[in-house]
Amino acid sequence: PTKLGKAKPTVLELFAGAGGMSLGFKNAGFDTKWAVEKNRHAARTLRANIGQNSVMQECVRGFIKRSVEGVIDAYPKKGEVDHIHASPPCQGVSSANRFGSANDDDYNSRSLDFLNAVRHFTPKTCTYETDMVHLMARTISILNNPISYPHFTLSQIR
């Protein structure tokens, strides 16, 4: 936990979907205080899974921008987040996407949103779930030196 005496580590989940990871964090003793999901149907399910007040239905980039600006009290402040998890869309690099789409570059840039969140909130730990090809092709050069904290590393390749 960030503060002495706090019972559960706090989680910020980006690209939260319907809340599978949030439920996993809850079962592991974490408190998903903030979950960001743009899709309204997924956000509705997410609210049912983790609670109304924890879900921000908006794009991750806008959420980070407003958090940095400090304009919404319900959003986390720097130092309040113990763990960040992100599961960004992978349609832009998926082998099922044989013909590409107009949104591929936008989908593929979501890795940078995750890194911006880590830079701003400075969590103790973070996890990132994505297609390894996506990670290698789009972000490995950035991840090699994204943050000046020695404890951030690529921990597992599957």
C-alpha positions in Angstrom: 0.0 0.0 0.0 1.0 3.6 -0.7 0.1 4.8 2.8 1.0 3.1 6.1 -2.0 1.3 7.6 -4.0 1.1 4.3 -5.6 -2.3 4.1 -5.5 -3.1 0.4 -3.3 -2.0 -2.5 -5.1 0.3 -4.9 -5.5 -0.6 -8.6 -6.1 1.6 -11.6 -7.2 -0.6 -14.5 -7.0 0.8 -18.1 -9.0 -0.7 -21.0 -10.9 -2.6 -18.3 -13.4 -4.4 -20.5 -16.1 -6.2 -18.5 -14.0 -6.5 -15.4 -12.3 -9.9 -15.5 -9.0 -8.6 -14.3 -10.7 -6.4 -11.7 -12.5 -9.4 -10.2 -9.1 -11.2 -10.2 -7.5 -8.3 -8.3 -10.4 -8.2 -5.9 -10.0 -12.0 -5.2 -6.3 -11.4 -4.6 -7.0 -8.7 -2.0 -6.6 -5.6 -4.1 -8.9 -2.6 -4.3 -9.7 -1.6 -7.9 -10.6 2.0 -7.1 -10.5 3.2 -10.7 -11.4 1.3 -13.9 -11.5 3.0 -17.3 -13.5 1.5 -20.2 -14.8 3.4 -23.2 -17.3 0.8 -24.5 -20.7 1.5 -22.9 -21.8 -2.2 -22.9 -18.5 -3.4 -21.3 -18.7 -0.5 -18.8 -22.2 -1.5 -17.8 -21.0 -5.0 -17.0 -17.9 -3.6 -15.3 -20.1 -1.5 -13.0 -22.1 -4.7 -12.1 -18.8 -6.5 -11.3 -16.9 -3.9 -9.3 -19.3 -1.1 -8.4 -20.7 2.1 -9.9 -18.3 4.6 -8.4 -15.1 2.9 -9.6 -15.9 3.0 -13.3 -15.0 5.9 -15.6 -16.7 5.4 -19.0 -14.4 7.3 -21.3 -11.2 6.9 -23.4 -8.0 6.2 -21.5 -6.2 9.1 -23.1 -8.9 11.6 -21.9 -8.9 10.0 -18.5 -5.1 10.4 -18.1 -5.3 14.0 -19.4 -8.0 15.0 -16.9 -6.1 13.2 -14.1 -2.9 15.1 -14.9 -4.9 18.4 -14.9 -6.5 17.5 -11.6 -9.9 18.8 -12.8 -12.0 15.9 -11.4 -11.8 15.0 -7.7 -12.8 11.4 -8.2 -9.8 10.7 -10.4 -6.6 9.4 -8.8 -3.8 11.8 -8.0 -0.1 11.1 -8.4 1.1 8.7 -5.7 -2.4 7.3 -4.9 -2.2 4.3 -7.3 -0.3 1.2 -6.1 -0.7 -0.8 -9.3 -1.7 -0.1 -12.9 -3.0 -2.8 -15.2 -3.7 -2.3 -18.9 -5.2 -4.6 -21.5 -5.3 -2.4 -24.6 -7.0 -3.3 -27.8 -4.9 -5.4 -30.1 -7.1 -5.3 -33.3 -4.4 -3.4 -35.1 -1.9 -6.2 -34.9 -4.1 -9.2 -34.6 -3.6 -12.0 -37.1 -7.4 -12.0 -37.5 -7.2 -8.4 -38.9 -6.0 -9.5 -42.4 -7.1 -6.4 -44.2 -6.4 -3.7 -41.7 -8.7 -0.9 -40.7 -8.8 2.9 -40.4 -8.4 2.5 -36.6 -5.2 0.4 -36.6 -2.8 3.2 -35.8 -5.1 4.5 -33.0 -5.4 1.0 -31.5 -1.6 0.5 -31.7 -0.8 3.8 -29.9 -2.6 2.6 -26.7 0.7 1.2 -25.4 1.9 4.8 -25.1 -1.2 5.7 -23.1 -0.2 3.0 -20.6 3.3 4.3 -20.4 2.0 7.9 -19.8 -0.2 6.6 -17.0 2.8 4.8 -15.4 4.9 8.0 -15.7 2.2 10.2 -14.2 0.9 8.0 -11.4 4.2 6.3 -10.4 2.7 3.1 -9.1 4.8 0.6 -7.2 3.9 -2.1 -9.8 2.2 -2.4 -13.2 1.1 -5.2 -15.6 0.4 -5.0 -19.3 -1.4 -7.6 -21.2 -1.1 -7.6 -25.0 -0.2 -9.6 -28.0 3.6 -10.2 -28.0 3.9 -9.3 -31.6 2.3 -6.0 -30.8 4.6 -5.4 -27.9 7.7 -6.3 -29.9 6.7 -4.4 -33.1 5.3 -1.2 -31.5 6.8 -0.6 -28.1 9.9 -2.6 -27.3 12.1 0.4 -28.1 10.1 2.6 -25.8 9.9 0.0 -23.0 13.7 -0.4 -23.0 14.0 3.0 -21.5 10.6 4.5 -20.7 10.9 5.4 -17.0 13.8 6.3 -14.8 12.8 3.7 -12.1 15.1 0.7 -12.0 12.3 -1.7 -10.7 10.2 -1.5 -14.0 11.1 -4.3 -16.3 9.7 -6.7 -18.8 9.0 -9.6 -16.4 7.4 -12.3 -18.5 7.2 -13.2 -22.2 4.8 -15.9 -23.2 
